């Protein structure tokens, strides 16, 4: 049964799931991190973004007319 937790750890979202939600590539998110646009939390070798930060990015992109479609 899918409970919607795929790609999530607590309030953290895996980089791949965040990329899919934003409609960008994982490489784009890594580039944004290098440029200081976003911050990831690392658990082992995996990158996660907080669900709050992801929601902020989604709102920002929506306000600019950029969709994930």
C-alpha positions in Angstrom: 0.0 0.0 0.0 1.4 3.4 -1.0 1.1 5.8 2.0 2.7 8.7 0.2 6.0 8.4 2.2 8.1 7.4 -0.8 11.1 9.6 -0.9 10.5 11.0 2.6 12.2 10.7 5.9 10.2 12.5 8.6 9.7 16.0 7.2 12.6 15.5 4.8 12.2 14.7 1.1 14.8 12.9 -1.0 16.5 14.9 -3.8 14.9 12.7 -6.5 11.3 13.3 -5.2 12.0 17.0 -4.8 13.3 17.2 -8.4 10.2 15.4 -9.7 7.9 17.8 -7.7 9.7 20.8 -9.0 9.9 19.6 -12.6 13.7 19.9 -12.7 16.6 17.4 -12.8 18.5 16.2 -9.8 21.6 17.8 -11.4 19.7 21.2 -11.3 19.0 20.8 -7.6 22.7 20.0 -7.0 23.7 23.1 -8.9 21.2 25.2 -6.9 22.8 23.8 -3.7 26.3 24.8 -5.0 25.0 28.3 -5.8 23.5 28.6 -2.3 19.9 28.8 -3.6 18.8 25.7 -1.5 20.3 23.7 1.4 20.2 19.9 1.7 20.5 17.8 4.8 22.7 14.8 4.3 21.9 11.4 5.9 24.8 9.2 5.0 25.4 9.8 1.3 21.8 10.8 0.5 20.5 14.4 0.2 17.2 15.5 1.6 15.4 18.9 1.6 12.9 19.8 4.3 9.3 19.7 3.2 9.0 23.3 4.3 11.8 24.4 2.0 10.4 22.4 -0.9 6.9 24.0 -0.3 8.6 27.4 -0.4 10.3 26.6 -3.7 7.1 25.3 -5.2 5.3 28.6 -4.2 8.1 30.7 -5.6 8.1 28.9 -8.9 4.3 29.1 -9.1 4.3 32.8 -8.4 6.8 33.2 -11.3 4.5 31.1 -13.5 6.8 28.1 -13.6 5.1 24.8 -13.3 6.4 21.3 -12.8 4.3 20.1 -15.8 
